[in-house]
């Protein structure tokens, strides 16, 4: 039963990743279209503006803190299996790891907003 639940969790997470990727792709395409139109009509190139961390509210800082902690946790686990001189990428290492270790790393990276 646990294996079935794990597969279902992975399936749901993958569907979520695909949906987010679709949204990001559509947003990037729409943004690029706006930039093109403005540039064609005015000659001015709009550059994407990233919000400054100095404009963040406390709740946003707390979210960033949770993400940073999750990333640190992922790295704590990765360091047990990968040396700084390791030529492999994380994606190449993951299949070689125990399933529970892979899940811990993946869960931490998702919580960090990196996967």
Secondary structure, 3 states (H helix, E strand, C coil): CHHHHHHHHHHHHHHHHHHHHHHHHHHHHHHHHHHHHHHHHHCCCCCCCCCCHHHCCHHHHHHHHHHHHHHHHHHHHHCCCCCCCCCCCHHHHHCCCCHHHHHHHHHHHHHCCCC
